Amino acid sequence: MRRPSGLAGRLMTAQVLVIGIGALTLIVTAVVVAPGLFSEHLARTGEDSPEVQHHAEQAFASSFAISLLLATLASLVAAGLVSWFLVRRVADPVAQLADAADAVAAGDYRVQVPHTGFSSEIVRLSDAFDHMATRLADTETTRTKMLANLAHEVRTPLATLEAYIDGMEDRVVPTEAQSWQTMRDQVARLRRLATDLREAAAAEEHALGLVLEPADAGQLAETAVSAARPRYQTKGVALELDIPDTSVGVHADQERMQQVLANLLDNALRHTPPCGHVTVQVTVGDRSVRTQVTDDGDGISPEELEAVFDRFHRADPARAVTGGGGSGLGLTIARAIVVDHGGTLVAQSTGHGEGATFTVTLPADLHDAPRA
């Protein structure tokens, strides 16, 4: 298939055609109109000598032709130079964008396009392209990191299952209830990882299909605390609830918000030692409702306050005072759900040994939600 000519060539050809048509129109108009006007004005002078009239007409014709030729050439040169300048100002940025697009398609996301151009549209296009390349680079980095972390997360349960299967085959590991339970636990860990990965992908792509409806933030917190209380009692961690006496209206998907609070409560329980305390508090601002989950565990270092929301993030092992752990996706999913509600989820801690607070902030519903 024949490759079409470049933008600069097409624009320059179009400009040449426009200039040529303009020059031709000028010449034809001048040739048709000028001699008649000259003859008319010459007649008005009262000069009736044929020789004088003929000489004057010849002088006019020669001078008119020379002047018209020089003017046409000068205008064509000037118009050509201006057209070439404009074409280059338009075509060069487009060519650079095309080269950058080829580089991005080849996997080089570090390419940058000069932010100069003949028009604001080209500048906007360059800015948008740079932003797109940056987003693609971040996505590729996240994808690579996620695959590496996923391989690490899967390796441990698979190695455990393989070891138990080999041990049972060699009769080194007894085929008793404890062995089967250990294997089931590893299978459950893999299933939870797969489920959380699907949830994280859907949440970050805003594809959760939230069903927002009036709800009571206090009731949401109370339900989540009731569901988590048995786990807290088993570990010996005190769980307290502080909610307003009146209803606190929010517009939320109740099932997803229960998922958020359950993730935060599980995270607090995982990082709080026995005899510790976790408090869930609901407060009302001018236009927002805050739900805070505060623990007195080992806390979070300042540099990790944002990193805890990254996929597969693991805090310092010293902070994980209990065995096991989640998939490393709970806080990632929780923040994505809250953001889809038009809210925020942030972590606060003054450092190790000072506990941590996770605050969910949602827009307040102007209409009070009835408390069940």
GUDO-794178 format. One line per 10 residues: for each residue z, x, y of C-alpha. Coordinates in nm, 3 decimals. Layout:
# GUDO-794178
Z X Y ~ ...
# end
This chain:
# GUDO-794178
0.000 0.000 0.000 ~ -0.099 0.138 0.337 ~ 0.194 0.242 0.553 ~ 0.183 0.073 0.898 ~ 0.157 0.295 1.204 ~ 0.466 0.394 1.398 ~ 0.634 0.194 1.670 ~ 0.546 0.449 1.940 ~ 0.176 0.440 1.849 ~ 0.165 0.061 1.846
0.348 0.032 2.178 ~ 0.126 0.295 2.341 ~ -0.188 0.122 2.211 ~ -0.067 -0.207 2.354 ~ 0.009 -0.042 2.687 ~ -0.336 0.121 2.697 ~ -0.500 -0.213 2.631 ~ -0.298 -0.379 2.908 ~ -0.379 -0.098 3.153 ~ -0.748 -0.095 3.056
-0.781 -0.471 3.096 ~ -0.606 -0.451 3.432 ~ -0.835 -0.172 3.552 ~ -1.147 -0.353 3.432 ~ -1.035 -0.670 3.603 ~ -0.977 -0.476 3.926 ~ -1.320 -0.313 3.914 ~ -1.508 -0.634 3.839 ~ -1.322 -0.824 4.109 ~ -1.379 -0.551 4.367
-1.750 -0.521 4.282 ~ -1.803 -0.894 4.303 ~ -1.598 -0.963 4.616 ~ -1.613 -0.650 4.835 ~ -1.990 -0.622 4.907 ~ -2.015 -0.985 5.015 ~ -1.720 -0.956 5.249 ~ -1.861 -0.636 5.398 ~ -2.201 -0.797 5.461 ~ -2.034 -1.097 5.622
-1.826 -0.885 5.858 ~ -2.125 -0.665 5.939 ~ -2.326 -0.974 6.035 ~ -2.049 -1.087 6.268 ~ -2.084 -0.767 6.469 ~ -2.427 -0.886 6.589 ~ -2.605 -0.584 6.452 ~ -2.952 -0.708 6.346 ~ -3.130 -0.377 6.288 ~ -3.234 -0.359 5.919
-3.209 0.018 5.915 ~ -2.854 0.016 6.049 ~ -2.752 -0.259 5.809 ~ -2.905 -0.074 5.513 ~ -2.741 0.254 5.610 ~ -2.404 0.083 5.657 ~ -2.429 -0.090 5.320 ~ -2.516 0.237 5.147 ~ -2.225 0.413 5.316 ~ -1.991 0.134 5.215
-2.119 0.129 4.855 ~ -2.080 0.506 4.806 ~ -1.739 0.530 4.971 ~ -1.623 0.214 4.791 ~ -1.737 0.349 4.452 ~ -1.571 0.688 4.507 ~ -1.248 0.530 4.632 ~ -1.242 0.276 4.350 ~ -1.305 0.547 4.089 ~ -1.034 0.776 4.227
-0.788 0.488 4.263 ~ -0.860 0.368 3.910 ~ -0.816 0.716 3.763 ~ -0.495 0.774 3.958 ~ -0.352 0.438 3.856 ~ -0.448 0.493 3.491 ~ -0.282 0.834 3.486 ~ 0.032 0.705 3.658 ~ 0.049 0.396 3.439 ~ -0.010 0.608 3.129
0.270 0.847 3.215 ~ 0.512 0.563 3.288 ~ 0.408 0.384 2.968 ~ 0.454 0.701 2.762 ~ 0.801 0.749 2.911 ~ 0.901 0.389 2.836 ~ 0.757 0.402 2.486 ~ 0.950 0.719 2.407 ~ 1.272 0.567 2.544 ~ 1.225 0.270 2.313
1.076 0.437 2.006 ~ 1.301 0.745 1.984 ~ 1.631 0.553 1.937 ~ 1.463 0.325 1.682 ~ 1.332 0.627 1.493 ~ 1.681 0.782 1.499 ~ 1.827 0.457 1.367 ~ 1.567 0.454 1.089 ~ 1.654 0.814 0.995 ~ 2.024 0.726 1.000
1.960 0.422 0.781 ~ 1.778 0.644 0.531 ~ 2.076 0.882 0.531 ~ 2.321 0.597 0.472 ~ 2.101 0.463 0.191 ~ 2.118 0.811 0.034 ~ 2.499 0.802 0.049 ~ 2.564 1.006 0.364 ~ 2.799 0.789 0.573 ~ 2.888 1.063 0.822
2.564 1.022 1.016 ~ 2.595 0.926 1.382 ~ 2.337 0.781 1.618 ~ 2.328 0.891 1.986 ~ 2.467 0.610 2.201 ~ 2.187 0.624 2.455 ~ 1.892 0.397 2.496 ~ 1.657 0.222 2.731 ~ 1.836 -0.111 2.707 ~ 2.176 -0.259 2.634
2.037 -0.408 2.312 ~ 1.956 -0.063 2.173 ~ 2.300 0.065 2.273 ~ 2.460 -0.233 2.100 ~ 2.249 -0.168 1.793 ~ 2.358 0.197 1.787 ~ 2.724 0.101 1.824 ~ 2.693 -0.159 1.549 ~ 2.522 0.091 1.319 ~ 2.795 0.352 1.374
3.059 0.086 1.306 ~ 2.877 -0.019 0.988 ~ 2.851 0.342 0.869 ~ 3.222 0.395 0.933 ~ 3.311 0.078 0.742 ~ 3.088 0.182 0.453 ~ 3.249 0.527 0.448 ~ 3.597 0.371 0.444 ~ 3.491 0.132 0.169 ~ 3.349 0.416 -0.039
3.668 0.618 0.008 ~ 3.879 0.318 -0.089 ~ 3.659 0.249 -0.390 ~ 3.682 0.609 -0.511 ~ 4.057 0.616 -0.459 ~ 4.100 0.277 -0.624 ~ 3.903 0.384 -0.932 ~ 4.111 0.702 -0.961 ~ 4.435 0.506 -0.923 ~ 4.314 0.241 -1.166
4.236 0.506 -1.424 ~ 4.587 0.645 -1.375 ~ 4.747 0.300 -1.405 ~ 4.557 0.216 -1.724 ~ 4.614 0.554 -1.887 ~ 4.990 0.508 -1.946 ~ 4.986 0.173 -2.133 ~ 4.679 0.279 -2.331 ~ 4.845 0.606 -2.429 ~ 5.157 0.416 -2.534
4.958 0.170 -2.744 ~ 4.760 0.453 -2.903 ~ 5.077 0.646 -2.983 ~ 5.242 0.343 -3.146 ~ 4.931 0.255 -3.348 ~ 4.894 0.614 -3.471 ~ 5.266 0.631 -3.542 ~ 5.255 0.311 -3.745 ~ 4.953 0.432 -3.941 ~ 5.132 0.761 -4.018
5.455 0.569 -4.090 ~ 5.633 0.774 -3.824 ~ 5.705 0.469 -3.609 ~ 5.876 0.186 -3.797 ~ 5.694 -0.149 -3.798 ~ 5.991 -0.338 -3.665 ~ 6.042 -0.597 -3.393 ~ 6.119 -0.336 -3.125 ~ 5.790 -0.155 -3.187 ~ 5.589 -0.475 -3.167
5.772 -0.574 -2.850 ~ 5.692 -0.240 -2.687 ~ 5.325 -0.288 -2.767 ~ 5.330 -0.643 -2.634 ~ 5.490 -0.515 -2.313 ~ 5.207 -0.266 -2.265 ~ 4.945 -0.535 -2.331 ~ 5.122 -0.759 -2.077 ~ 5.115 -0.471 -1.828 ~ 4.740 -0.435 -1.872
4.693 -0.812 -1.836 ~ 4.904 -0.814 -1.518 ~ 4.701 -0.525 -1.379 ~ 4.373 -0.708 -1.444 ~ 4.507 -1.027 -1.285 ~ 4.638 -0.844 -0.979 ~ 4.309 -0.659 -0.936 ~ 4.121 -0.988 -0.933 ~ 4.373 -1.136 -0.688 ~ 4.356 -0.831 -0.461
3.976 -0.838 -0.452 ~ 3.969 -1.211 -0.374 ~ 4.239 -1.177 -0.108 ~ 4.073 -0.888 0.074 ~ 3.737 -1.069 0.066 ~ 3.902 -1.385 0.207 ~ 3.792 -1.577 -0.102 ~ 4.125 -1.727 -0.208 ~ 4.026 -2.080 -0.107 ~ 4.348 -2.153 0.081
4.449 -2.516 0.117 ~ 4.649 -2.528 0.439 ~ 4.885 -2.818 0.494 ~ 5.209 -2.885 0.688 ~ 5.505 -2.719 0.518 ~ 5.866 -2.628 0.589 ~ 5.922 -2.252 0.606 ~ 6.288 -2.299 0.515 ~ 6.196 -2.498 0.206 ~ 5.940 -2.235 0.104
6.206 -1.964 0.130 ~ 6.462 -2.174 -0.057 ~ 6.220 -2.239 -0.345 ~ 6.129 -1.870 -0.374 ~ 6.496 -1.765 -0.373 ~ 6.582 -2.021 -0.641 ~ 6.304 -1.889 -0.864 ~ 6.410 -1.525 -0.817 ~ 6.788 -1.574 -0.844 ~ 6.812 -1.541 -1.226
6.641 -1.200 -1.214 ~ 6.879 -1.089 -0.939 ~ 7.182 -1.206 -1.135 ~ 7.064 -1.018 -1.442 ~ 7.045 -0.694 -1.245 ~ 7.362 -0.759 -1.047 ~ 7.203 -0.774 -0.702 ~ 7.333 -1.031 -0.454 ~ 7.068 -1.261 -0.309 ~ 7.149 -1.454 0.008
6.951 -1.717 0.199 ~ 6.981 -1.792 0.570 ~ 6.762 -2.078 0.695 ~ 6.790 -2.318 0.991 ~ 6.951 -2.660 0.939 ~ 6.642 -2.834 1.077 ~ 6.290 -2.822 0.939 ~ 6.071 -2.528 1.044 ~ 5.707 -2.636 1.050 ~ 5.423 -2.405 0.945
5.067 -2.469 0.832 ~ 5.033 -2.297 0.497 ~ 4.908 -2.299 0.141 ~ 5.242 -2.350 -0.029 ~ 5.140 -2.199 -0.363 ~ 5.006 -1.881 -0.201 ~ 5.307 -1.847 0.027 ~ 5.531 -1.876 -0.279 ~ 5.328 -1.590 -0.424 ~ 5.388 -1.383 -0.108
5.764 -1.443 -0.109 ~ 5.784 -1.379 -0.485 ~ 5.610 -1.043 -0.437 ~ 5.846 -0.948 -0.154 ~ 6.154 -1.053 -0.355 ~ 6.032 -0.862 -0.663 ~ 5.967 -0.558 -0.446 ~ 6.317 -0.577 -0.296 ~ 6.475 -0.620 -0.640 ~ 6.279 -0.325 -0.780
6.405 -0.094 -0.506 ~ 6.763 -0.215 -0.474 ~ 7.033 -0.070 -0.704 ~ 7.289 -0.286 -0.888 ~ 7.565 -0.423 -0.659 ~ 7.314 -0.413 -0.372 ~ 7.228 -0.700 -0.139 ~ 6.903 -0.875 -0.045 ~ 6.886 -1.134 0.233 ~ 6.610 -1.385 0.305
6.626 -1.514 0.662 ~ 6.403 -1.768 0.839 ~ 6.403 -1.769 1.221 ~ 6.197 -1.955 1.479 ~ 6.033 -1.805 1.789 ~ 5.844 -1.969 2.073 ~ 5.518 -2.005 1.880 ~ 5.591 -1.836 1.549 ~ 5.811 -1.851 1.242 ~ 5.951 -1.534 1.086
6.065 -1.495 0.727 ~ 6.242 -1.165 0.664 ~ 6.333 -1.012 0.329 ~ 6.591 -0.738 0.386 ~ 6.739 -0.508 0.120 ~ 6.992 -0.226 0.135 ~ 6.809 -0.003 -0.109 ~ 6.683 0.349 -0.052 ~ 6.459 0.254 0.239 ~ 6.113 0.376 0.332
6.015 0.691 0.518 ~ 5.843 0.626 0.856 ~ 5.512 0.771 0.741 ~ 5.499 0.526 0.449 ~ 5.558 0.203 0.642 ~ 5.185 0.124 0.648 ~ 5.097 0.302 0.326 ~ 5.314 0.066 0.119 ~ 5.046 -0.200 0.168 ~ 4.771 0.020 0.022
4.638 -0.050 -0.324 ~ 4.837 0.123 -0.601 ~ 5.072 0.283 -0.352 ~ 5.378 0.432 -0.509 ~ 5.685 0.514 -0.303 ~ 5.885 0.825 -0.372 ~ 6.016 0.808 -0.731 ~ 6.370 0.839 -0.597 ~ 6.333 0.498 -0.436 ~ 6.235 0.323 -0.758
6.586 0.302 -0.895 ~ 6.483 0.072 -1.180 ~ 6.256 0.141 -1.469 ~ 5.906 0.004 -1.496 ~ 5.745 -0.135 -1.186 ~ 5.466 -0.359 -1.070 ~ 5.095 -0.300 -1.062 ~ 5.109 -0.145 -0.716 ~ 4.907 -0.436 -0.577 ~ 5.176 -0.691 -0.490
5.220 -0.592 -0.126 ~ 4.843 -0.553 -0.083 ~ 4.790 -0.909 -0.205 ~ 5.082 -1.041 0.000 ~ 4.951 -0.898 0.328 ~ 4.597 -1.024 0.265 ~ 4.729 -1.377 0.201 ~ 4.943 -1.373 0.515 ~ 4.652 -1.246 0.726 ~ 4.437 -1.531 0.592
4.709 -1.766 0.723 ~ 4.663 -1.616 1.069 ~ 4.992 -1.425 1.042 ~ 5.121 -1.072 0.993 ~ 5.325 -0.886 0.733 ~ 5.497 -0.564 0.842 ~ 5.753 -0.329 0.694 ~ 6.047 -0.182 0.883 ~ 6.291 0.089 0.782 ~ 6.480 0.364 0.958
6.437 0.601 0.664 ~ 6.565 0.679 0.318 ~ 6.903 0.532 0.239 ~ 6.877 0.272 0.516 ~ 6.716 -0.018 0.330 ~ 6.395 -0.197 0.427 ~ 6.288 -0.522 0.589 ~ 5.959 -0.700 0.529 ~ 5.875 -0.961 0.795 ~ 5.624 -1.241 0.747
5.523 -1.399 1.078 ~ 5.323 -1.722 1.077 ~ 5.207 -1.946 1.362 ~ 5.451 -2.234 1.412 ~ 5.325 -2.585 1.339 ~ 5.374 -2.807 1.643 ~ 5.459 -3.096 1.415 ~ 5.778 -3.066 1.214 ~ 5.725 -3.068 0.842 ~ 5.961 -3.298 0.652
6.203 -3.113 0.431 ~ 6.209 -3.233 0.073
# end
